């Protein structure tokens, strides 16, 4: 039996991983722009890719199991190495090349996802610091205003130093 189905599955997996890598690159730009609508749409697309990759990997596993069964090696590990031991030199070369290409695409995807995670963390921290800063600044302004109101109520004559505040009404 030929390894054609296994080769087809590997080619499809590589194509899906390349597409997934393109999504990861787009995700970086979207994260930098902090576009929540685009992130949501991208996550939906990522889920579709994950589902397609999972389904294609199951097809690859079935193709390997069928290949091993047809070659009388049931019970052997379902790996590319085991398959290449049973194929001719042409199929072995193609399988090894596809295996290397798939490993490369998966490594690129892991690296890009790691960078996106770091970027997401930085953006999250930056947002938290901004919110904290706004909160602190608001509280400082509030405290200064309250002190001003307090001193204005105790010392009404001090209002003369603030001409712009002359129409200030004292609290009841």
Secondary structure as a PSIPRED ss2 file (coil, helix, strand):
# PSIPRED VFORMAT (PSIPRED V4.0)

   1 X C   1.000  0.000  0.000
   2 X C   1.000  0.000  0.000
   3 X C   1.000  0.000  0.000
   4 X H   0.000  1.000  0.000
   5 X H   0.000  1.000  0.000
   6 X H   0.000  1.000  0.000
   7 X H   0.000  1.000  0.000
   8 X H   0.000  1.000  0.000
   9 X H   0.000  1.000  0.000
  10 X H   0.000  1.000  0.000
  11 X H   0.000  1.000  0.000
  12 X H   0.000  1.000  0.000
  13 X H   0.000  1.000  0.000
  14 X H   0.000  1.000  0.000
  15 X H   0.000  1.000  0.000
  16 X H   0.000  1.000  0.000
  17 X H   0.000  1.000  0.000
  18 X H   0.000  1.000  0.000
  19 X H   0.000  1.000  0.000
  20 X H   0.000  1.000  0.000
  21 X H   0.000  1.000  0.000
  22 X H   0.000  1.000  0.000
  23 X H   0.000  1.000  0.000
  24 X H   0.000  1.000  0.000
  25 X H   0.000  1.000  0.000
  26 X H   0.000  1.000  0.000
  27 X H   0.000  1.000  0.000
  28 X H   0.000  1.000  0.000
  29 X H   0.000  1.000  0.000
  30 X H   0.000  1.000  0.000
  31 X H   0.000  1.000  0.000
  32 X H   0.000  1.000  0.000
  33 X H   0.000  1.000  0.000
  34 X C   1.000  0.000  0.000
  35 X C   1.000  0.000  0.000
  36 X H   0.000  1.000  0.000
  37 X H   0.000  1.000  0.000
  38 X H   0.000  1.000  0.000
  39 X H   0.000  1.000  0.000
  40 X H   0.000  1.000  0.000
  41 X H   0.000  1.000  0.000
  42 X H   0.000  1.000  0.000
  43 X H   0.000  1.000  0.000
  44 X H   0.000  1.000  0.000
  45 X H   0.000  1.000  0.000
  46 X H   0.000  1.000  0.000
  47 X H   0.000  1.000  0.000
  48 X H   0.000  1.000  0.000
  49 X H   0.000  1.000  0.000
  50 X H   0.000  1.000  0.000
  51 X H   0.000  1.000  0.000
  52 X H   0.000  1.000  0.000
  53 X H   0.000  1.000  0.000
  54 X H   0.000  1.000  0.000
  55 X H   0.000  1.000  0.000
  56 X H   0.000  1.000  0.000
  57 X H   0.000  1.000  0.000
  58 X H   0.000  1.000  0.000
  59 X H   0.000  1.000  0.000
  60 X H   0.000  1.000  0.000
  61 X H   0.000  1.000  0.000
  62 X H   0.000  1.000  0.000
  63 X H   0.000  1.000  0.000
  64 X H   0.000  1.000  0.000
  65 X H   0.000  1.000  0.000
  66 X H   0.000  1.000  0.000
  67 X H   0.000  1.000  0.000
  68 X H   0.000  1.000  0.000
  69 X H   0.000  1.000  0.000
  70 X H   0.000  1.000  0.000
  71 X C   1.000  0.000  0.000
  72 X C   1.000  0.000  0.000
  73 X C   1.000  0.000  0.000
  74 X C   1.000  0.000  0.000
  75 X C   1.000  0.000  0.000
  76 X C   1.000  0.000  0.000
  77 X C   1.000  0.000  0.000
  78 X C   1.000  0.000  0.000
  79 X C   1.000  0.000  0.000
  80 X H   0.000  1.000  0.000
  81 X H   0.000  1.000  0.000
  82 X H   0.000  1.000  0.000
  83 X H   0.000  1.000  0.000
  84 X H   0.000  1.000  0.000
  85 X C   1.000  0.000  0.000
  86 X C   1.000  0.000  0.000
  87 X C   1.000  0.000  0.000
  88 X C   1.000  0.000  0.000
  89 X H   0.000  1.000  0.000
  90 X H   0.000  1.000  0.000
  91 X H   0.000  1.000  0.000
  92 X H   0.000  1.000  0.000
  93 X H   0.000  1.000  0.000
  94 X H   0.000  1.000  0.000
  95 X H   0.000  1.000  0.000
  96 X H   0.000  1.000  0.000
  97 X H   0.000  1.000  0.000
  98 X H   0.000  1.000  0.000
  99 X H   0.000  1.000  0.000
 100 X H   0.000  1.000  0.000
 101 X H   0.000  1.000  0.000
 102 X H   0.000  1.000  0.000
 103 X H   0.000  1.000  0.000
 104 X H   0.000  1.000  0.000
 105 X H   0.000  1.000  0.000
 106 X H   0.000  1.000  0.000
 107 X H   0.000  1.000  0.000
 108 X H   0.000  1.000  0.000
 109 X H   0.000  1.000  0.000
 110 X H   0.000  1.000  0.000
 111 X H   0.000  1.000  0.000
 112 X H   0.000  1.000  0.000
 113 X H   0.000  1.000  0.000
 114 X H   0.000  1.000  0.000
 115 X H   0.000  1.000  0.000
 116 X H   0.000  1.000  0.000
 117 X H   0.000  1.000  0.000
 118 X H   0.000  1.000  0.000
 119 X H   0.000  1.000  0.000
 120 X H   0.000  1.000  0.000
 121 X H   0.000  1.000  0.000
 122 X H   0.000  1.000  0.000
 123 X H   0.000  1.000  0.000
 124 X H   0.000  1.000  0.000
 125 X H   0.000  1.000  0.000
 126 X H   0.000  1.000  0.000
 127 X H   0.000  1.000  0.000
 128 X H   0.000  1.000  0.000
 129 X H   0.000  1.000  0.000
 130 X H   0.000  1.000  0.000
 131 X H   0.000  1.000  0.000
 132 X H   0.000  1.000  0.000
 133 X H   0.000  1.000  0.000
 134 X H   0.000  1.000  0.000
 135 X H   0.000  1.000  0.000
 136 X H   0.000  1.000  0.000
 137 X H   0.000  1.000  0.000
 138 X H   0.000  1.000  0.000
 139 X H   0.000  1.000  0.000
 140 X H   0.000  1.000  0.000
 141 X H   0.000  1.000  0.000
 142 X H   0.000  1.000  0.000
 143 X H   0.000  1.000  0.000
 144 X H   0.000  1.000  0.000
 145 X H   0.000  1.000  0.000
 146 X H   0.000  1.000  0.000
 147 X H   0.000  1.000  0.000
 148 X H   0.000  1.000  0.000
 149 X H   0.000  1.000  0.000
 150 X H   0.000  1.000  0.000
 151 X H   0.000  1.000  0.000
 152 X H   0.000  1.000  0.000
 153 X H   0.000  1.000  0.000
 154 X H   0.000  1.000  0.000
 155 X C   1.000  0.000  0.000
 156 X H   0.000  1.000  0.000
 157 X H   0.000  1.000  0.000
 158 X H   0.000  1.000  0.000
 159 X H   0.000  1.000  0.000
 160 X H   0.000  1.000  0.000
 161 X H   0.000  1.000  0.000
 162 X C   1.000  0.000  0.000
 163 X H   0.000  1.000  0.000
 164 X H   0.000  1.000  0.000
 165 X H   0.000  1.000  0.000
 166 X C   1.000  0.000  0.000
 167 X C   1.000  0.000  0.000
 168 X C   1.000  0.000  0.000
 169 X C   1.000  0.000  0.000
 170 X C   1.000  0.000  0.000
 171 X C   1.000  0.000  0.000
 172 X C   1.000  0.000  0.000
